[in-house]
Amino acid sequence: MYHFLSGYTAKLAATERGLGKEPQATFSTCFGAPFLPRPAQVYAELLGKMMREYNVPCWLVNTGWVGGGAADGGSRMKLPYTRAMVNAALGGKLASAQFEQHPVFGVQVPKEVPGVPSEVLDARGQWADKAAYDAQAKHLAGLFQKNFEKFKGMPEEIVK
C-alpha cells in the first residue's frame, strides 16, 4: 500500500522532452493522481482490503534503470527479464522462492526467478561502483520519505 500510494516512477529522456540523459525520479499517487476523485487513502485501504480478503500477493517489478546512471554504464531493465518476472509472479512461481530483504528499502527480493539471471536480481551487484549505488539508494529512499510526508493520518500498517 505504501508503494501504491507513493506511485514512484522515473521520467526518461527518451519519453519526455527537455530531460537530460539521467532518469528523473517522480511520484504520482496511486500511479494516476490526476484521475483519482477520492482521497488517496481510500484507494490504498481498498487495495489492502482486497489483498487480505482474497489472499492476493503483490509484487513490485523494476522495469526501469539498472546497473548505474546513464553516464556510467546503466541501462533499462531488459524486456525479456521484465516479462519473465511478471510471468513468474502471475504463474505463482515466486510463492516458494527464497528472498532477501533489501537493506535500504526493506522489500523482499527473490534470489531466483525462472528466466532471469540471479545477478540481475541484485540491484547493488549490477553497479560497478558500489558506493555510488549505496548513495543513490539512500537518496531515493529520502525522496520516498519526503514524498510520503504529504499523506497525513495514514494507518500504521501503511507507514511501516
Secondary structure, 3 states (H helix, E strand, C coil): CHHHHHCEEEECCCCCCCCCCCCEEEECHHHCHHHCCCCHHHHHHHHHHHHHHCCCCCCCCCCCEECCCHHHCCEECCHHHHHHHHHHHHCCCCCCCCEEECCCCCCEEECCECCECHHHHCCHHHCCCHHHHHHHHHHHHHHHHHHHCCCCCCCHHHHC
